Structure formats: C-alpha cells, structure tokens
C-alpha cells in the first residue's frame, strides 16, 4: 500500500470495466454494444465462457507453505494469466500497518484494492489472490494485469520492521514467481510500488534494502534451478 498521506491503497484502476462474465454471456455484449468493449479485452475474455474456465481448487496456493486467506472479490479481477496477460513484473509494497490489519482491509470489499501476497515480519506468508487473477494493487491498470503484488508488514519509515525472516521469505517467494513465469531477476522487473508509472505511493521506501533483497532473490532463484537440474 504505502499511499502518501493516508496509507490506504487506491481504487480499482478501471480493472472492472470489462471484467464480468455477463458482458459476453446471454447476449449482454449486444446490449451494451460491442463497440464499447476494447478489441484486446474481448480477445482475452474467451476463457470466461461457461465450460472454458481453467480448473481451480478452493484454498489452493501458488507458493508452497503460504496460508490461503481470501481477499474480497471486489478487490481483484478473475483472469487466466499468463494465457490472457503476460506476467513480467513483481511489485514490492509495504503495508503501512500490521499484518492482521492488512488482511482485514484486503477482505473488505469497500477497500477497492488488495495484493496477491502479504509477508509477515516473522516470514509467514498469506496468499490472498491467485496468481492467475489480476489484483488491484499497483494503481496502474497495465501493471496490475502484468504483475504479482507482494505486501510486507510494517512502515516505510521504520527500518526495524524489515526483518531477516521477512527478507528471506519474500526473496524465496519472488524467486519462485520469477521461475514460474520466466521473469528476469533484475530491478527492471522487480520494482517498488513507488516506481509504478502514475503512482503517488512511496513504498517500499528508503529503508528497504534493495541490494540485499536482490542478492537473496538471485540466490533463491539459483537454488531452485539447481534443484530442478
């Protein structure tokens, strides 16, 4: 999150404009006029026709060891990534609050935003949105569609909040995401919320140790590659 001033995240960034199954089922597309829907959005929505959905298991997580805590459905958009949107970014956030408070906010449908993951100070990870789906976390529709968002418990002006356990757990998580989608392990593709175009957020802030974090991500990425060899 880390929005300047209030600490609350922004809204839905237009992600729900053409997101609902009703737009392409039962003639609704004709009712609203096909011309109102972007050609690219229609091309990506084929999987929303009944019977085409990718199988999903309730409570299934993408990162082994994560705890499933579902975000409110209003705070994300159902998708079929990377089949419909390429995933090529990881966005690093700081919650500007507690772990439990963040879970509570992301479960609130009126909040209008949530990230895929929340990392606690002790390294425990909650997954709140499947990586398949588009989370409203970045304040930029394009970045929402192409990225996985990771929140970290704490405050941007308190370096003591960024613990060893948090860095290490988050690095393993990011390395796994990079492995799954072939994302380069570099600062062009692993970015802070503050670096998202058009954002007014400041996280992860000046105390986030990027050199240390990237070193840990690269090490975890290499270990995963060696294990598969």
C-alpha positions in Angstrom: 0.0 0.0 0.0 2.1 2.9 1.2 0.0 5.7 -0.3 1.3 9.1 0.6 -0.6 10.7 3.5 -3.3 8.2 4.4 -1.6 4.8 4.0 -4.7 3.4 2.2 -4.5 2.0 -1.3 -6.1 3.5 -4.3 -9.2 2.1 -6.0 -9.8 -0.3 -8.8 -7.9 1.5 -11.6 -10.6 0.7 -14.2 -10.0 -3.0 -14.0 -13.7 -4.0 -13.7 -14.8 -2.1 -16.8 -15.0 -5.2 -19.0 -14.3 -7.9 -16.4 -17.5 -9.6 -15.8 -18.8 -12.8 -17.5 -22.2 -11.1 -18.0 -20.6 -9.0 -20.8 -20.1 -12.0 -23.0 -22.8 -14.4 -21.9 -26.6 -14.2 -22.6 -26.3 -11.6 -25.2 -25.2 -8.8 -22.9 -22.4 -7.8 -25.3 -25.1 -7.0 -27.8 -27.0 -5.0 -25.2 -24.1 -2.7 -24.3 -22.7 -2.6 -27.9 -19.6 -4.4 -29.0 -18.1 -1.1 -29.9 -17.9 -0.2 -26.2 -15.5 -3.0 -25.5 -11.8 -2.8 -26.4 -10.8 -5.4 -29.0 -7.9 -6.6 -26.9 -10.2 -7.1 -23.9 -12.6 -9.2 -25.9 -9.8 -11.3 -27.3 -8.7 -12.1 -23.8 -12.1 -13.0 -22.4 -12.7 -16.2 -24.4 -12.0 -18.3 -21.3 -14.9 -16.7 -19.4 -17.4 -18.6 -21.5 -19.0 -21.4 -19.3 -17.1 -24.6 -19.7 -13.8 -23.0 -20.7 -12.7 -21.9 -17.2 -9.3 -23.2 -16.0 -9.9 -25.7 -13.1 -9.5 -24.1 -9.7 -9.4 -25.7 -6.3 -10.7 -23.7 -3.3 -7.9 -22.7 -1.0 -5.1 -23.7 -3.4 -1.9 -21.7 -3.2 0.7 -20.9 -5.8 3.6 -20.7 -3.2 4.2 -23.8 -1.1 3.8 -23.1 2.6 1.6 -20.0 2.1 -1.6 -19.7 4.1 -4.7 -19.0 2.0 -6.7 -16.0 3.2 -9.1 -14.9 0.5 -9.3 -11.2 -0.4 -12.8 -9.8 -1.1 -13.8 -10.5 -4.7 -14.4 -6.8 -5.3 -10.6 -6.2 -4.8 -9.4 -8.3 -7.7 -10.5 -9.4 -11.2 -10.8 -13.0 -12.4 -8.4 -13.8 -15.2 -6.4 -16.7 -16.7 -2.8 -15.4 -16.5 -0.4 -15.8 -18.2 -2.7 -17.1 -21.0 -4.5 -13.8 -21.3 -2.0 -11.4 -19.7 1.8 -11.9 -19.6 3.2 -11.8 -16.1 6.6 -9.9 -16.3 6.8 -7.9 -13.1 6.8 -8.3 -9.3 5.8 -5.2 -7.4 7.1 -4.8 -3.8 4.8 -3.0 -1.3 4.9 -2.1 2.4 1.6 -2.2 4.2 1.8 0.9 6.4 0.2 -1.2 9.1 0.1 -4.6 10.8 -0.2 -8.0 9.1 -3.6 -8.7 10.7 -4.8 -5.2 9.8 -3.8 -5.6 6.2 -5.6 -9.0 5.9 -8.7 -7.3 7.4 -8.5 -4.4 4.9 -8.0 -6.7 1.9 -11.0 -8.7 2.9 -13.1 -5.6 2.9 -15.0 -5.2 -0.4 -15.2 -1.4 0.1 -11.4 -1.0 0.2 -11.0 -1.4 -3.6 -7.5 -2.9 -3.5 -5.5 -6.0 -2.5 -2.2 -7.7 -3.3 -1.6 -11.3 -4.1 0.6 -11.9 -1.1 1.3 -10.4 2.4 4.5 -11.2 4.2 4.6 -11.0 8.0 7.7 -9.9 9.9 8.4 -13.4 11.0 8.4 -14.6 7.4 4.9 -16.2 7.4 3.2 -15.6 4.0 -0.5 -15.3 3.3 -1.8 -15.6 -0.3 -5.0 -13.6 -0.8 -5.4 -13.8 -4.6 -4.4 -16.4 -7.1 -1.6 -15.5 -9.4 -4.0 -16.4 -12.2 -6.0 -13.3 -11.3 -5.5 -9.6 -11.5 -5.1 -7.9 -8.2 -5.8 -4.2 -7.8 -2.6 -3.3 -6.1 -0.4 -1.1 -8.3 -2.6 2.0 -9.0 -2.0 1.3 -12.7 -4.2 -1.0 -14.8 -1.4 -2.2 -17.1 0.9 -3.0 -14.1 -2.0 -4.8 -12.3 -2.5 -7.0 -15.3 1.2 -7.8 -15.8 2.4 -8.2 -12.2 2.2 -10.0 -9.0 2.0 -7.8 -5.9 3.7 -8.6 -2.6 2.9 -6.6 0.6 5.3 -6.5 3.6 4.2 -5.9 7.1 5.5 -2.6 8.5 6.0 1.1 7.9 8.3 2.7 5.4 10.0 4.9 8.0 10.8 2.1 10.4 13.8 0.1 9.1 13.5 -2.3 12.0 10.2 -3.6 10.5 12.2 -5.3 7.7 13.5 -8.3 9.4 15.8 -11.0 8.3 13.0 -13.5 8.2 10.9 -11.2 6.1 13.6 -10.5 3.5 14.4 -14.2 3.2 10.8 -15.4 2.9 9.9 -12.7 0.4 13.0 -13.4 -1.6 12.0 -17.1 -1.9 8.5 -16.0 -2.9 9.8 -13.6 -5.6 12.3 -16.1 -6.9 9.5 -18.7 -7.3 7.3 -16.2 -9.2 10.3 -15.4 -11.5 10.9 -19.1 -12.1 7.2 -19.8 -12.9 6.9 -17.0 -15.5 10.4 -16.6 -16.8 10.8 -13.1 -15.3 14.4 -11.8 -15.3 15.8 -11.4 -11.8 16.7 -7.7 -12.1 15.5 -4.3 -10.9 13.7 -3.6 -14.2 11.3 -6.5 -13.5 11.3 -6.5 -9.7 10.2 -3.0 -8.7 8.8 -1.0 -5.8 5.4 0.4 -5.8 6.9 3.9 -5.9 8.3 3.0 -9.4 5.0 2.2 -11.0 4.1 4.9 -13.5 1.5 7.3 -12.3 1.5 6.2 -8.7 1.5 8.6 -5.7 2.8 5.8 -3.3 6.2 5.9 -1.7 6.7 2.2 -0.7 8.8 0.3 0.0 10.6 3.4 1.0 14.2 4.5 1.6 14.9 1.8 4.2 14.1 -1.2 2.0 17.5 -2.7 1.3 17.3 -3.4 -2.4 20.9 -4.7 -2.8 20.4 -7.2 0.0 16.9 -8.2 -1.3 18.1 -8.7 -4.9 21.1 -10.8 -3.7 18.7 -13.0 -1.7 16.3 -13.3 -4.7 19.1 -14.3 -7.0 20.4 -16.9 -4.6 17.0 -18.4 -4.1 16.4 -18.4 -7.9 19.7 -20.2 -8.4 19.0 -22.8 -5.7 15.6 -23.6 -7.3 17.3 -24.0 -10.7 19.9 -26.3 -9.3 17.2 -28.4 -7.5 15.5 -29.0 -10.8 18.7 -29.8 -12.7 
